[in-house]
Amino acid sequence: MIPIILRNGRIIDPSRDLDRTADLLLEDGCVRGVDPGLDAPPGALVLDLQGLWVTPGFIDMHAHLREPGEEYKETIASGTNAASAGGFTAVACMPNTRPVNDTSAVTRFILEQAARAGKARVFPIAAITRGQRGEELSEFGDVMRAGAVAFSDDGFPVADASMMRLALEYARTFDALIISHAEESALSRGGSLNEGRVSTLLGLKGIPAAAEEVAVFRDVALAALTGGRLHVAHVSTRGAVEIIRRAKARGVRVTAETAPHYFSLTEDAVLGFNTLAKMNPPLRTEEDRLAVEAGLADGTLDCIATDHAPHTSLEKEVEFQLAANGIIGLETAVPLALELVREGCLTPAGMVRCLAVNPAGILRIQGGTLRPGVSADIAVIDPEEEFTLTPESLRSLSRNTPFLGTRFKGRAVLTFVAGVPVYDLHGRLSG
């Protein structure tokens, strides 16, 4: 493997409180040095990255890769290809595949497919309950030995409080992470967008913010009761942010994420029955959007996760109530997060912390640092490059995003996994 010197980049590594212009040496798949004026080893390839950010590779702790079972929407190969184009070197994939990832066999299959693709590390998340039916716990030990890093019934809430309590208690045996899809189905059932002004205008049944907040409160209370490790997925409401903020202040073992669409869009995006903006939880109000931003700014929300959810036109070009929930996000997360930096909501280091350092720490996986000796999983970001998102530019198999046609500023231009370039937008390494 040819040594590579990344010269004159802005090295941003919050895991080491590092933010300065320096050189970075990649050798034998690892980071070997981070300093200004590094000497290039014999035969090294030297890249001048002046004006670009060099960061730990981003880690998406919430994505849907659809394989096995729905490969017409996305495969592990296509999903990790999209991830590398977005600056992500690792993806944690949710278990709502077909079959559900509730056994070691499915976990191993996912890891084997990811190894064949070779574009990004994949960390399977297994189901809390068998078949995600909420009736019987999966065998946590078995799937963890196979490679699962956490447990979630994402896509479905664990409706029975006693079952969620049991999951948190059982997970303590392994110090495993439980990821909550916080939704009170009795309040959300039949709804297809946020309950409020827009649902009234469109004449559709809405989902109140309370459907999320009641469930977040319950799961936080159960985490406090059991001492289990709880992570709240896709936080979208002001009330949920405040519940998590207060729980953290009390010392509850809770972390949380939001997705870029919840700090970039509001319920107005679904006006005109735009199914590309339909998701669960739904887009909320401007007040909620600002609260999500504030939660990221003060650390209440630890991570930015994409909730990448590919669907084809078969699932989206139908009546709004019948359309599938979710949007793709691996290739738009970085430019949307950079908007928070430009607004002053996050510093560049804060953005990298939300996209790399914190996900690695919460999932307890490798990555999130440029410390010498670690695997060279690296993203190179051009914060100034402008581009328009088009269907043809996407690497995902699906095109379901409300950001088609949007003019963005900032993107990943180079991505390395274990020192190997897996994405090179401008051909810097060609030849």
C-alpha positions in Angstrom: 0.0 0.0 0.0 1.5 3.3 -1.1 1.9 5.8 1.8 -0.1 9.0 1.4 0.6 12.4 2.8 -2.5 14.7 3.1 -0.7 18.1 3.1 -1.9 21.5 4.4 -5.5 20.4 5.3 -7.4 21.8 8.3 -7.2 18.8 10.6 -10.4 18.8 12.8 -10.3 16.0 15.4 -12.4 16.8 18.5 -11.4 13.5 20.1 -8.0 15.2 20.6 -9.1 18.8 20.7 -7.3 19.3 17.5 -8.2 22.0 15.0 -5.2 23.3 13.0 -3.5 23.3 9.6 -1.2 20.3 9.4 -0.2 17.2 7.5 -1.5 13.7 8.0 0.4 10.6 7.0 -1.4 7.4 6.0 0.7 4.3 6.0 -0.2 0.6 6.1 -3.9 1.4 6.5 -3.3 3.5 9.6 -2.8 7.1 10.7 0.9 7.4 11.3 1.4 11.1 12.1 -0.4 14.4 12.4 1.9 17.4 12.4 2.9 20.4 10.2 5.7 19.7 7.8 5.7 15.9 7.9 8.5 14.3 5.8 7.1 12.1 3.1 8.3 8.5 3.1 10.0 7.2 -0.1 7.4 6.7 -2.8 4.6 8.5 -0.9 1.8 10.2 -2.8 1.4 13.8 -1.6 -1.9 15.6 -1.9 -2.2 19.3 -1.2 -5.5 19.8 0.5 -5.2 23.5 1.3 -8.6 25.0 2.2 -10.1 21.6 2.8 -11.1 19.9 6.1 -9.6 16.6 7.1 -11.7 14.8 9.7 -12.3 11.4 11.1 -14.6 9.5 8.8 -18.2 10.1 9.6 -20.3 7.4 11.3 -24.0 7.1 10.6 -25.6 5.3 13.5 -29.0 5.0 11.9 -29.5 3.9 8.3 -31.7 1.4 6.4 -29.7 -0.6 3.8 -32.7 -2.8 2.9 -30.7 -6.0 2.3 -31.7 -8.7 2.8 -35.2 -8.7 1.3 -35.7 -5.3 -0.5 -32.7 -5.0 -2.8 -34.8 -3.2 -5.4 -34.7 -0.2 -3.0 -31.1 -0.4 -1.8 -28.4 -3.0 -1.4 -25.5 -3.0 1.1 -23.2 -2.3 -1.8 -25.2 0.6 -3.2 -25.9 2.0 0.3 -22.3 1.9 1.4 -21.3 3.5 -2.0 -23.7 6.4 -1.2 -22.2 6.5 2.3 -18.7 6.9 1.0 -19.8 9.7 -1.3 -21.2 11.4 1.8 -18.0 11.2 3.8 -19.3 8.3 5.9 -16.8 5.5 6.5 -19.2 3.5 8.7 -22.9 2.8 8.8 -25.0 1.2 11.5 -27.9 -0.5 9.8 -31.3 -1.0 11.3 -32.9 -4.5 11.6 -36.2 -4.0 9.7 -35.1 -6.1 6.8 -36.8 -9.1 5.3 -36.2 -11.3 7.2 -35.7 -9.1 10.3 -32.2 -9.1 11.7 -33.1 -11.0 14.9 -30.6 -13.9 14.5 -26.9 -14.4 14.2 -27.4 -15.8 10.6 -28.8 -12.5 9.3 -26.2 -10.5 11.2 -23.4 -12.5 9.6 -25.0 -12.2 6.2 -25.0 -8.4 6.5 -21.3 -8.4 7.5 -20.3 -10.7 4.7 -22.1 -8.5 2.1 -20.4 -5.4 3.5 -17.0 -7.0 3.3 -17.6 -7.9 -0.4 -18.7 -4.3 -1.1 -15.6 -2.8 0.6 -16.9 0.8 0.6 -17.6 1.4 4.2 -17.7 -0.5 7.5 -21.1 -1.8 8.4 -22.3 -2.4 12.0 -25.6 -4.3 12.2 -28.2 -3.3 14.8 -30.3 -6.3 15.8 -34.0 -6.3 16.7 -35.0 -6.0 20.3 -37.9 -8.4 19.8 -38.2 -11.4 17.5 -39.7 -10.3 14.2 -40.0 -6.8 15.7 -43.4 -8.0 17.0 -42.9 -6.8 20.6 -43.7 -10.1 22.1 -40.5 -12.0 22.8 -36.9 -10.7 23.2 -34.3 -11.6 20.6 -31.3 -13.6 21.8 -29.0 -10.7 22.6 -25.9 -12.7 23.3 -26.1 -14.7 20.2 -26.4 -11.8 17.8 -23.8 -9.8 19.7 -21.3 -12.6 19.2 -22.1 -12.5 15.5 -21.3 -8.8 15.4 -24.4 -6.8 16.3 -23.6 -3.5 18.1 -27.0 -2.5 19.5 -30.7 -3.4 19.6 -33.7 -1.6 18.2 -37.1 -2.3 16.8 -36.8 0.9 14.7 -39.8 1.3 12.4 -41.9 0.0 15.2 -42.1 1.1 18.9 -41.9 -1.5 21.7 -45.5 -0.8 22.7 -45.5 -2.9 25.9 -43.8 -1.0 28.7 -43.0 -4.2 30.6 -41.3 -5.6 27.5 -39.2 -2.4 27.1 -38.2 -2.7 30.8 -37.2 -6.3 30.3 -35.1 -5.3 27.2 -33.3 -2.6 29.2 -32.7 -5.0 32.1 -31.5 -7.9 29.9 -29.3 -5.6 27.9 -27.4 -4.7 31.1 -26.1 -8.3 31.2 -24.1 -7.3 28.1 -23.9 -3.5 28.7 -25.7 -3.3 25.4 -27.4 -0.3 23.9 -31.1 -0.1 23.4 -32.2 2.3 20.7 -35.8 3.5 21.1 -38.2 4.3 18.3 -40.2 6.6 20.5 -43.8 6.6 19.3 -47.1 6.1 21.2 -49.1 4.2 18.5 -52.4 5.0 20.2 -51.8 8.7 19.4 -50.1 8.3 16.0 -52.3 5.6 14.5 -53.8 6.7 11.2 -51.7 9.9 11.0 -49.4 10.7 8.1 -48.0 14.2 8.9 -47.6 16.6 11.9 -50.9 17.5 13.6 -51.3 21.2 13.2 -51.9 23.9 10.6 -50.7 21.9 7.6 -52.6 18.8 8.4 -55.7 21.0 8.7 -55.1 22.7 5.4 -54.6 19.3 3.6 -57.5 17.6 5.4 -55.4 14.8 6.7 -55.1 13.1 10.1 -52.1 14.3 11.9 -49.6 12.9 14.4 -49.3 15.1 17.5 -46.0 15.9 19.0 -47.2 14.2 22.2 -47.1 10.8 20.3 -43.3 11.2 20.5 -43.0 12.9 23.8 -45.1 10.4 25.8 -42.9 7.6 24.5 -39.6 9.4 25.1 -40.8 10.1 28.7 -41.7 6.5 29.2 -38.4 5.1 27.9 -36.4 7.6 29.9 -38.2 6.6 33.0 -37.5 3.0 32.3 -33.9 3.7 31.7 -33.7 5.4 35.1 -35.5 2.5 36.7 -33.3 -0.2 35.2 -30.0 1.6 34.8 -29.9 0.5 31.1 -28.2 2.3 28.3 -30.9 4.1 26.2 -30.5 5.9 22.9 -33.5 7.9 21.5 -33.7 7.8 17.7 -34.8 10.6 15.3 -35.8 13.3 17.9 -38.1 15.8 16.2 -40.0 17.8 18.8 -39.3 20.5 21.3 -40.8 18.5 24.1 -38.7 15.5 23.4 -35.5 17.6 23.5 -36.5 19.0 26.9 -37.3 15.6 28.3 -33.9 14.3 27.3 -32.2 17.5 28.5 -33.7 17.0 32.0 -33.0 13.3 32.1 -29.3 13.9 31.3 -29.2 16.5 34.1 -30.5 13.8 36.5 -27.8 11.3 35.4 -30.0 9.0 33.4 -27.9 6.9 30.9 -29.5 8.4 27.8 -28.2 9.6 24.5 -30.1 10.9 21.5 -29.9 11.7 17.9 -31.7 13.8 15.3 -31.7 13.7 11.5 -30.7 16.5 9.1 -34.3 16.9 7.9 -35.5 17.8 11.4 -33.2 20.8 11.6 -33.5 21.7 7.9 -37.2 21.4 7.1 -40.6 22.0 8.6 -44.1 20.6 8.0 -44.5 23.2 5.2 -42.4 20.9 3.0 -45.4 18.5 2.6 -47.7 21.2 1.2 -49.0 20.1 -2.1 -49.1 16.5 -0.8 -45.4 16.1 -1.3 -44.7 12.5 -0.4 -40.9 13.0 -0.8 -41.2 14.9 2.5 -43.3 12.2 4.3 -41.5 10.5 7.2 -42.0 9.1 10.7 -41.7 11.0 12.9 -43.1 13.7 10.6 -41.6 17.0 9.9 -42.7 19.4 12.7 -43.1 23.2 13.2 -40.5 25.9 13.1 -40.5 26.0 16.9 -39.6 22.3 17.0 -36.9 22.8 14.3 -35.3 25.6 16.4 -35.5 23.4 19.5 -33.7 20.6 17.7 -30.9 23.0 16.7 -30.7 24.2 20.3 -30.4 20.6 21.4 -27.5 20.0 19.1 -25.8 23.2 20.2 -25.9 22.4 23.9 -25.2 18.7 23.6 -28.6 17.4 24.6 -28.7 15.7 21.2 -25.4 13.8 20.8 -25.5 12.8 17.2 -26.6 13.7 13.7 -27.8 10.4 12.0 -29.3 10.3 8.5 -32.2 7.8 9.0 -31.4 6.9 5.4 -34.6 5.2 4.2 -34.6 4.3 0.5 -37.9 3.8 -1.3 -38.7 3.6 -5.0 -41.4 5.5 -6.9 -43.7 2.5 -6.3 -43.9 3.4 -2.7 -43.8 7.2 -3.0 -45.9 8.1 -6.1 -49.2 7.2 -4.5 -51.8 9.0 -2.3 -50.1 10.8 0.6 -51.7 8.6 3.3 -50.5 5.4 1.6 -47.0 6.6 0.7 -44.1 5.0 2.6 -42.3 7.0 5.3 -38.7 8.1 4.9 -36.1 9.8 2.8 -32.6 9.0 1.7 -29.9 11.1 3.5 -26.4 9.7 3.3 -25.4 12.0 0.4 -27.0 15.2 1.8 -26.1 15.0 5.6 -22.8 16.9 5.3 -24.0 19.9 3.3 -27.1 20.2 5.6 -24.9 20.0 8.7 -22.6 22.6 7.3 -25.5 25.0 7.2 -25.6 24.7 11.1 -21.9 25.7 11.1 -22.6 28.8 8.9 -25.6 29.7 11.2 -23.3 29.6 14.2 -25.3 26.7 15.8 -22.3 24.4 15.7 -18.6 24.9 15.4 -16.8 22.8 12.8 -15.5 20.7 15.7 -19.0 20.4 17.0 -20.3 19.2 13.7 -17.5 16.5 13.5 -18.3 15.5 17.1 -22.0 14.9 16.2 -21.1 13.0 13.0 -18.1 11.0 14.1 -16.8 11.2 17.7 -20.1 10.7 19.5 -21.5 7.9 17.3 -18.3 5.9 17.8 -18.5 6.4 21.5 -22.2 5.5 21.9 -21.9 2.4 19.7 -18.5 1.6 21.2 -17.0 0.9 17.8 -13.7 1.9 16.2 -13.5 5.3 14.5 -14.2 8.9 15.4 -10.5 9.8 15.8 -7.3 10.6 13.9 -5.1 9.4 16.7 -1.8 7.9 15.4 -2.0 4.1 15.2 -5.8 3.9 14.5 -7.3 2.8 11.2 -7.2 5.6 8.6 -10.9 6.1 8.2 -11.0 9.7 7.0 -13.3 12.2 5.3 -12.0 15.2 3.3 -14.5 18.0 3.1 -14.6 21.0 0.9 -16.8 23.4 2.8 -17.1 25.8 -0.1 -17.8 23.6 -3.1 -21.2 24.2 -4.5 -23.3 21.6 -6.3 -26.9 20.9 -7.3 -28.4 17.6 -6.1 -29.8 15.8 -9.1 -31.2 12.2 -9.5 -28.2 11.4 -11.7 -25.7 12.5 -9.1 -27.0 10.1 -6.4 -25.3 6.8 -5.7 -28.2 5.4 -3.8 -30.5 3.1 -5.8 -33.5 5.3 -4.7 -34.2 8.9 -5.3 -36.7 9.7 -2.5 -35.5 13.0 -1.2 -37.2 16.5 -1.0 -33.8 18.1 -1.7 -33.7 17.2 -5.4 -32.8 20.4 -7.3 -31.4 22.1 -4.2 -28.2 24.1 -4.6 -25.8 23.0 -1.7 -22.6 24.4 -0.5 -20.0 22.0 1.0 -19.5 18.3 0.4 -17.2 15.3 0.9 -14.5 15.1 -1.9 -12.4 12.2 -0.6 -13.1 9.3 1.7 -10.7 6.7 3.0 -11.4 3.4 4.8 -8.4 1.8 6.3 -6.2 4.1 4.2 -7.8 3.0 0.9 -9.6 5.7 -1.1 -13.2 4.6 -1.6 -14.5 7.9 -2.9 -12.5 10.5 -4.9 -14.8 13.1 -6.4 -12.3 15.0 -8.4 -9.9 12.2 -9.3 -7.0 13.5 -7.1 -5.8 9.9 -6.8 -6.4 8.8 -10.4 -3.4 6.8 -11.6 
